[in-house]
Amino acid sequence: MTFGIPTKQLVRASLGALSLALLVGCASKGEPAYTPKELRSFNETSSLETQWRRNVGGGLGHARYPIAPSREGNTVFAADVEGVVMAMDANSGEVEWKIDLDTTLSSALTAIAGQVYLATGNGAVISLDQRDGSENWRTRVSSEVLAAPQANQQLLVVQSVDGRVTALDRASGEERWVYTSSQPSLTLRGTGTPMVIDPVSFVGLANGRLATLDNRSGQPLWDMQIATPRGRSEVDRLVDLSGQPIISPDGRLFVTSYNGRVVALEATQGDVLWEADLSSRHTPILVGDFLFVVTDDSQIVALDANSGREIWRNDDLEDRWLTAPAFAAGRLVFGDFEGYLHLIDAREGDIVGRTRVHSSGISLRPVTEGSTIHVQANNGRLETLEVTP
């Protein structure tokens, strides 16, 4: 198999504190309630060299809002929980502009086609101009938004924590349609992130269902149960689809679920192609014929994207609360709760590089471009590193 350009077990220890840290309404992840594996020496064949770093406001706050940065072209956009938004040159770190929205931010950023989209804790969705940070429009949706707003050519699709999915006109912010789903009484903190293409939006829900919505009307074309609640307690029955579905160029859809499975589907009808018994709350990553998944106990698993067959598994970072994976220069990239950034060879599954960004920890998926990695620590430090070779 060859690598191409990337397209875009509850933990075995006690459920108590860990589960509570995951649930809606918790103030913070806090420290893991289980024993992470200690880091061990390894054969370092890749180095991570810092190119520049900047402090972006006060960071993610006590609630660790998932305010992940975004990059378009040669500009990186990042923000903090208090409403500071910055644009920086991706190569030098020079600040191009900085604004203060004077409101609590809650969602990851999306930079696309000259705009930056983000959302607030009180349910406001904001569009900013990439050139100077000026505000284009501001629209309120039904509740807090934690997932990054997702766009196609006409719409901005926003998934809020009450289970509603709202489509807004990208140019004006005007509401086009709203889709409402049933919510279980207990969910993970956070929501799935929609996968939006021109005709449809694929939406993962807290009830374990995946819905495909017609972008003209918001009506479901098909939906299916990806994960089925099991067990006696409400915690055992959590089945959130909290990662983003990803789609391949040939129309296969890959979906992860908590307390459930990884499923590959034919995107137009939802026919199941294969499934693997892996629990994950993270968005996977597809690179060529490999699908990479971070499980809920922070094992990294490489699957054959065509069959679901397990190719390799790495448990060296087990229980270290890894981020979702990114990809740079043939390496998988992850952050962990102690602020280390790890590189794993995507073909073999071996750790090949590591550095520490900041002791406050890393809970946001790194942003990559070629061999360049942008990673934001929980205290707000944004560091840009280069992978060599």
Salt bridges, closest charged atoms under 4 A:
ASP129 OD2 - ARG131 NH2 2.74
GLU135 OE1 - ARG138 NH2 2.90
ASP162 OD2 - ARG164 NH1 3.03
ASP169 OD2 - ARG176 NH2 2.82
GLU174 OE2 - ARG176 NH1 3.75
ASP214 OD2 - ARG216 NH2 2.73
ASP223 OD1 - ARG209 NH2 2.97
ASP250 OD1 - ARG252 NE 3.06
GLU275 OE1 - ARG261 NH1 2.51
ASP296 OD1 - ARG281 NH1 3.04
ASP297 OD2 - ARG12 NH1 3.37
ASP304 OD2 - ARG309 NH2 3.80
GLU310 OE1 - ARG313 NH2 2.87
ASP315 OD1 - LYS37 NZ 3.58
ASP316 OD1 - ARG40 NH2 2.81
GLU318 OE2 - ARG12 NH1 2.25
GLU318 OE1 - LYS37 NZ 3.88
ASP336 OD2 - ARG320 NE 2.79
ASP336 OD2 - HIS342 NE2 2.94
GLU338 OE1 - ARG320 NH2 2.53
ASP345 OD2 - ARG331 NH1 3.07
GLU383 OE2 - ARG53 NH2 3.22
